[in-house]
Amino acid sequence: MAAAVRKAPYKDFLQPALHRRFTSTATVLLAVSYAEAVLLDNWSSFIWAWFPIGPVGVRTAFIFTCGLAILVLRIASYHVGLRTTGPGIQTLNSSLTKFQTYETVFWYGFSSLLFCHVFLWSIPDHTNLSWITYFMGDRPRLNERPLFLMTYLGSCAILQTFQHYRRDEDRLVLGLSKGKDEMNATSSGDSLKVVLKAFPSVAYRSATGALVTLPLAFLLYVTFLRSFAWSWALMFFRTFYNLPKSNMPPPHWPFDIYVMYRCLQAGLFIHFVWNAGNFAFSTFMVKEPLKNGNPLTSESKDANGSILNGLKSKKLSIKSFAMWELAYIAQGFETRRKAIYEDIDRKDGPMWSQVYGVCMEIVKAVETRIDNYGKPPAAPPVAPTAETKRRVATALREEPVFTSQSSSKTVRGEVEKRLGQVARSPGSTPASKLSPLAKKTFKEAKDRVLTKEQQEMVSPEHLKGQFEQWTMKLMKIDSVASLFQHDFRTQFTAAVLGTPYAEPTLLINAIHVLCQLSVHSLAEDQFGNVHRDVPSIIRTLTTVIKKLDAFKQSFPIHWTDVNSKRDSPEVDEVLRALKTGLDQVVTKFEPYSSDLRLTLGDIRQAKEAATSPESKSSDDVEMKQVR
């Protein structure tokens, strides 16, 4: 029996696949490093300028180490799912308190500083970027130009860290299952073609990053770092050279057109290494969970047990990959489907029953989130406590607390009186306590000083309207909106798919598993285990579709979302998968509705919910928007 065979964990098959994909990423990064090493050579010799065993090979190894540091960071911090934690300022505040953020800064800083030394070693002497220069005789002087170059590359690391979290580079965008025809149409080299085609856009983004960092480096060096960096550099190089004892920086600034050109060149190279490595990692790591055209668990002695282990994993990434593989099996591998139907002797129940339970739990979680949206969280049970006697408090005293002064008309007495009024009546203001004569006098003075137009300009209603207009204009600026805007897409996706990360492909693949296994069970399920759960599948999908449609129309749009568009590609793709899958199941099982105890009302409601499923081409366009 299957239960007697050792069940290998799903990660034993997933991790080797991820290792192979990491090797492909490292190969692309090595090629990029070699190309940059050749470009950095001074080409004094045609052979040694490109021959890998020599100076070019050493430079390649160091540049590859710069990129490898970022790949190690990506392995340690990758995740699946769209980040749904709120606006950018909220994400920024939470990131500043995490150790992972400073680890990211460290690895980008290490990479940039290592590349700085490689760059200074590679460029010719006439560029005047040596650490030590000789102006008169043999008297050495510290050169400030390399210090600014190092500050610039350090600024590149800081800005790249900010962009890393703003673009959520750690996210892996998983795909959806395909049929065998589509799998045969795609070759194993598609990921490499995608990476190579993206190199022009990667180069453009790298050039933009290098150019934007230059003003930041100027600001940091002039205002904060010049004296500090100069004194520490002197202290280090005095160990090796007879430098002047004065720590005063030079009277002239180390900025000229040649230094800025070299900074932009170094910034372009290091940004290209970072961006190419990140893009290649994100592309290769999300390849289909297949090996030689077969599911990853095909080599397992207990294939069903291994994939079931992945489905029950508490780690979202492992669970998502396992569900993705199961969706491939349900759609395009007949032998593995039959093995699922025929596996009825498991310890925790038949294989289909366990798969059905996991997938239905994921689908019903959407319904639960919709029902609980806007409701206060349930209070934890409070332990019973011994009843205590209530103290009956006397009424608040109206007279002032400090009664040392005999007269109540003093300044201190008036202040005490006003504070007491505010404490007893928080909603009232001193202006509301004015006498009618005082109010009339104030109005006459205001009419004499201000015209009616000026009074309207300073009225609370007008000021509030001006503030709202000013705020709306700010929200149209992308940089401001990314920090403060509560956009509909993120808020709605969080409400439907959960927080802090929402992975739509897990839900979509779970729907594919339920519907495809149900449809193929008519011809392949010899024991008839699946048909008992088909009515529950139809009713659940119908309910979720109706609630999701109504929830999207009634979901509030935050006032900071100036576009006011009810667009959520992730949830729209989920809704489309629900409708398409429900339509397939109803079409196949409608002739057997009486045997399945499905009423005419159930069939009619299911058909209404599944109306107008969009075409496959629109699905592909939608998934591009999701990515």
N, C-alpha and C positions, 0 to 999 in steps of 0.2 A: 504493500500500500504506500501511497505518497507520504503518509504521516511517519512512516518508519525511516524515510530518507532524511539525511541531514539537510536542513533548509538553510542555504547560503544567504546571508543578508544581501539586500539589493545593492548596497554601497560597494560590495565586492565586485560588482560588474560595472557600476557607474564610475568609480574612481579610475580604473584603467582606461576607460574611454576618455575621461577628462584629462588624464595624463597624456594621451596621444594628441589631444587637441591643444594642450599646452605646448607640446613639442612643435606642432605646426605654427603656433604663434611665435615661439622662440626662433624658429627658422626664418620667418618673415622679418623679425626684429634683427636677426643677425645679418640678413641681406641689406637692410637699411643702414646698419652700423658700418658695414663694409663700404657701401656707397659714400657715406659721409667721410669715412677715413680716407678714401681716395680723393675726394674733393678738398680735404684739408691739406693734402700734400703740396709741397712747393714745386713739384715736377722738375727738380734738378736732374733727375735720372728717369728715363722713360720706363726702365724695367722695374726699379724699386718703387716707383710711384703707384703701381698696382699689384705687384707681386705679394701674395698674402703672407709669405714667410719673410718677415722683415719689419720695418717701422710701420707699414700699413697694417700688418697683422696685430701688432701691439696696440695701435690706436683702435682697431676694430674691437679688440677684447675689452678695452676700457669703456668705449662707447656702448658696447653691448651690456656691460655691467650697469651703466646708467639706466638703460631701459629695463634690464632684468630686475632692478630694485622696484620698479613700478609694477611689474608683473607679480612679484612676490606680494606687494601690497594688494593687488587686485584679488589674488587667491585668498588672502586672509579676510577680505571684507566684502566679497561679492554677495549679492542677494537677488532674489527674483521678486517681481511685483512692482507696481507703480507706487511711489511714495505719496501717502495721503495724510501727512501729519499737519497740513495747514499751510498758511502763507510763508513766504521766504524768510521773513523776520523771525517767525516762530521756529522754523527749522534752523536758522542761524543761531538763535539762543540755545536751542537744545544741543547743537553740534559743538558749541564752545565749551560745554561741560563734559564732553565725552573724551576719553583717552584716545579713541580711534582717530579723532580729528588731528591731534598733535602728532600721532604716529604718521598720518598722511603728510603733514608738514615736514616731518623729519626725513621721510624717504624721498620726497621731492627735493628737499634741501640737500640731502646727500648726493642725489643724482646731479643736481645743478653744479655743486661745488666740485665734484669729480670731473665733470665735463669742462669746467673752467680751467683746471690744470691741464687737461688734455688739449684744450684749445690754445692755451698760452704756449705749450710745448710745441705745437704744430706750426704756428704762424712764423713767418720770416722775422729776422732781427730788425729789418729796416722799419717795421711797424711801430717800434718804440714802445712795446708792451712787455719788456723784460722787468722783473722785479727790482733789479739793481742796475743803475746807469752810472756812467763815469763822464763827468763834465770837464773837469780840469785835472789832467794827469791821471793818477791812480786813485784819486779820492772817490770812494763809492757814495752814491746817493740813492735813497729809496725812491722808487718811481710810483707816483700816485695813480697813474692810469690803470694798472692792473687792479688796484683796489676798487676803482669805480666799476670795472668790468665784473668783478666778483659781486659787488653790490647789485649790479643789474641782474646777474643770473640768480642771485638770491631772491630778488624781487619777482623774477619769473616763477620761481618755486612757490612764493606766497600767492601770486595771482592764479597760478595753475591749480593750487589747492582750492581756492575759492570757486573757480570754474568747475572743478571736480565735483564739488557738492552741489553747485547750482544746476549742473546738467545731470546729476545723479549718475556719474560714470560707473558706479559699482553695480548698477542694475544689469541683469541679464534678461533679455527679452526672448522668452521661449516661443516656439511656434505651435502650429496645430497639426493634427494628423492628416495624412494624405492617402489617396487610394494607390493601388499598385501601378496604375498607368502613370500617375503623376510622379511616383517614386522612380520609375524606370526612365522618365523624361529628364530627371535631374541627375547629374553625375556627381562624383565625389569631389570634383575640383571646383564646384560652384562657389564654395566659401572663399577659395583663393581668388577666383575671378572677381568676387564682390570686393575683396580687400584691394586688389590692384586697381579696379575702377574707381575706388574711393580716394586714391592717392592725390589727385588734383585738388579735391576739396579739403583733404587733410593738409596739403601744403598751403592752401589759402588761409585756413584757420590758424596754422602755425605762424604765417607771416603777420596776420592780424594780432595774434597774441604777442609776438615780439615787438611790434610797433606800439601797442597799447602799454606795454610794460615800461617803455623808456621814460615817459613823464613820471611814473611812480618811482622809478629809480632815482631820477633827479631830485624829487621831493624828499625821499628818505635820506639820500646822501647829504644833501645840503643842510637839512634841518636837524637830523639826529645822528647820523653815523660817521661823519667825516672825522671829527676829532677822536672818537672812540676807535675807529678802524685804523687811523694813522698811528696812534700811540701803541696799540697792540701789535701792529705790523713792525714798528720800530723795535719793540721789545723782543720780538721773535728773531728778526734778522740781525740784531746786534750780537747774537750768539755766534754768527758766522762771518760778519763783516764789521769793519771799523767805521760805524756810522756816527754822525754827529749826536751829541748828547741832548740837544734841544728836541722837545716833542712838539714844537709849533708846526702846524701844517704849512705847506708852501703858500706864498702869497697869491699864486695864480690857480685858477680852477682847472681840473683835468678834463675839460670838455672841449672837444673840437670835432670837426666833421669826420676825421679819420677814426677817432675813438667811437663815435656814434655808429659809423659804418660797421666796425668790428663787433660792436655790441649787438647790432641787428643781425649780423651774420651768425654769431654764436646763439642768439635767441631763436633764430629760425631753425637752426640745427637741433637744439635741445627740445624745442617744442615739437618738431617733427618726430623725434624719437618717442616722446611721450604720447602724442596723438596717434601715431601709427601703431604703437604697442597697445594702447587702449582700444582702438578700433578693431585691430586684429584679434585681441582677446575676446571682445564682446561678440565678434562674428564667429570665430571657430568654436567657442564654448557652447554655443546654442545650436550646434548641428543636431540632426535628428538622432534619437536614441537607437541607432541601428549600427550593426557591425557586419560588413560584407553583405548588406542587403537584408539582414535578419535582425530581429529584436535582440537587445543586449543580453537578455536572460536565456537565449536559446541554448547556450552551452551549459546551463545549470542542470544538475541532476533532478532538481525539483523546481522547474521553471515557474510554475504557478505559485509555489511557496515563496520564491524569491521576489517576484513582483508584488505579491501580497504584503510582504515585509516592507517594501518601499511605499505602498499605498498607506500603510499604517504608521509611517514614520512621523515623528513630531517636527522634523525639520522641513520647512516649506519647500526648499529647493529639491530635496530628495523626493518628496511626495509629488512635486510637479513633474519631475522627470519620469517617475514611475507611471503616473497617470497618462503622460504623453505617450509612453511606450505602449501602455494598454490600449490607448485609442488607436494606435497603428495596428495592433493585433486585432481589435474588433472590426476594423475596416478592411484590412487587406491580407490577413494571414489565416486561411481556413483551418489549417492543422492546429494552430494554437487556439483558435476559437473552440474547436471541437474538444480540445483538452480541457478547456474551462467548463464546458457543459457536462463532460463526463467525470469530472473530479468531484465526487460526492462523498468521499470517505474521509474528509479532513476532520481534525480534532474539534475545531470551532464551527463546523458546519460546512456544507457544500461550497465550492469555490464561487459559484454564481451568487449564492446568498451573501457571502462576505463582500464581494465586489459591489453587489447591489446596495448593501448597507453603507459602504464607504461613499459611494457616488450620491446616494440619496441624502446622506448627511450634509454633503457639500451643497447640493441644490436647495435643501430646506433651510440651510443657514441664511440664504438670501431672503427668504420669506420671514425668517425670524428677525433679521435686521430691519426690514421694512416695518414690521409690526411694532418693534421697540423704538423706532426712531422718534425722537422728541420726548420720550417718556423718561422720567427721572429714574436713575438706577435704584434697584431694590436695596433697601437699607439692610445692613447685616443684623442678625438677631442679637438683641441686647439681653445680657444676663440679668436675671431678676435681682433686685437690690432691696435691702430692708427699707421699709417705709419710714420716712423722717417727718418730724413735725414741721409744718409750714410756719414761717415767721410772718406775722402780719405787720407790714410796714405802714408807718404813719404817712399822711399826705406831705408833699413837699412844702417846705416853708417858703412863704412869699417874701419875707423880709431878707435883707442882705445878710450874708454870713459874717462879714466883718462889721462889727457894730461899735468900733472904738471911737468913730467920729460922731459928734453930736448932731451935726447938720447933715441932712440928706442931699443938699444941693452942691456938695463938693464934687470935684472931678472923679475922685475915687468912688464915691457913692453912685454917680451916674453910670460909671463903667460896670460896677457890680450889678446895678439894676438891669442894664442891657444884657450882660452875660446870663443873668438869671432868666430873662425872657427868652433868650435863644435856647437855653437848656430845656426850658419847659415847652417851648413852641419852636421846633426845628424848622418848620416850613415858613415861618414868618421872617421878615427882614425889618431893619430899623426904618426903612423908607415907608413900609406899610403902616407904621405907627404914627406917621405925621398927622397933625391936625388938619382939618379942611382949610384953615387960613394959611398954614405953611404950604400945603399943596398948591393953593391958588397963587401964592407968592412965587413959588418955584416955576409954575407954568408961565406966569407973566415975564419972569426973567429970561426963561428959555425963548419965548417969542420975541423978546427985544434983541437977544444976542444972535439967534439963528433964524434963518429964513425957513419957509416950509420945505423947500427942497433939501436944505441941509438937515432939517429934523428927520425927514424921511430917509436920508442917507445913513444916519446914525441910529435909526430905529432897530430894535432887536430882530424884527422880521427881515429887514433888508440885510443886516449883517450876517444873519444865518444863511440867507440865499447866496450872498457873495462867498461865504466860506464853502458852501456846497459846490458852487461853480469852480472855485479854485481847486478844491479837492478832486473834482471830476477831471479837470485838465491835467492834474498831476498823475492820475491813474491811467491816463492815455500814454504816458511815457513808460516804455518797456522796463527800464531799470527800476523805476519806482513801483510799477505794478507787480514786478516779480517779488518784491519785498513785502508789500502790504495788501495785495489783492486776494480776496477769497473767491477764486473763480469757480464757476458752476461745475466744471469738469472734475476738479479735485474733490469738492465737497460732496457731489452726488456719487462719485465713485467710492468715496470713503463710506458713505451711508449704505451703499448696496453691497460692496465687496469687502469692507472692513478696513481696519487700520492696524499698524502703521504702514503696512504694505498690502496692496491689493493686486492679486495675480489673476487676471481674467482667464488666462489659458487653462488654469487648473479647473475652473468651473466649466469652461467650454469643452475641454477634453472629457470631463466627467459626463457631460450631456451626450457627447458622441459615444462614449462607452455604453451608456444605458440604452440609447436608441439603436445603435448598430448591433449590439448583442441581442436585443429584442427582435429586431427585424430578421437577422440571420437564424434565429432560433427556430423559426418555422420549418426550415429545411435541415437543420443540423442538431437540434436538441432532441436526442432520442428519449430522454427521461421526462421531458415536459416540465422541467423545474421553472423555466423562465416565464411561461404563460401565466402562472399564478400571480406574478408581480406586475404584469402589464397594466391591469386597471389602476393600480396605485401609481405607476409611472405616468399614465395619461392624466389622471386627476391632479397629481402634483405639478406637472409641467403646465397644465391649464391654469391652475391657481397662481403659480409664480408669474406667468406671463401677464395675467390680468392685473395683479398687484403691482408689477413693475411698470406697466404702461401707465396706470393711474398715479403711481408714486412720482414718475418723471414729470407729469403734467402739474402736479401740486407741489413739487419741491421748490422751496423759496430760493430766490436769487439774491445774493448779498449785494448791498448798495455799492460796494467797491468794485463789483464786476460791471464795468461800464459797457461792455459789449452786450450783456444780457442775452446771450445765446445759450439755449438749452442743448448744448452739444457735449456728449460724453462718448467718445469712440469705443472705450472699453466696455461700457454698459450696453451700448448699441450692438456691439458684436455678440455679447452674451444673449441679448434679446433675440437677435437673428438666429443664433444657434438653437435657442429654445423653440422658436417657431418652426425652424426647418426640421429639427428632430421630432417634434410633436406631429408635424404633418406626415413624416415618414411612418411613424408608428401607427397613427390613425388609419392611414391608407392601407397598410398591410393587415391590420387586425380588425378593421370594420366588418368584414364578412363574418367574423367569429365573435361579434359583440355580445350576442345572447349567451354563448358558452362562457364568456368571460364575465358575465353579469354586469355588463356596461349598458346603462339605459340610453334611450334615444336622446335624453337631455345631456348626458355625458358626452356623447358623440357630437351633438350640435355645438355645445360650448367649446369642445376641443377644436372643432373646425373653425369656429369664429376666432378663437385665440390664435390659431395657426395661419390665418389668412395672410395673403401677400408676402410670403417669404421671398427675399430678394435673391438675385442671381449670384452665382459664384464669383463673377467678376467684381461685383460690388463688395463682396466679402474680402477679396484681396486688397481692394483700395482701402477699405476700412482698417485692415490689419496694418497697412503701411502707415496710416495715421496713428495707430496705437503705438507702433514702434518709434 
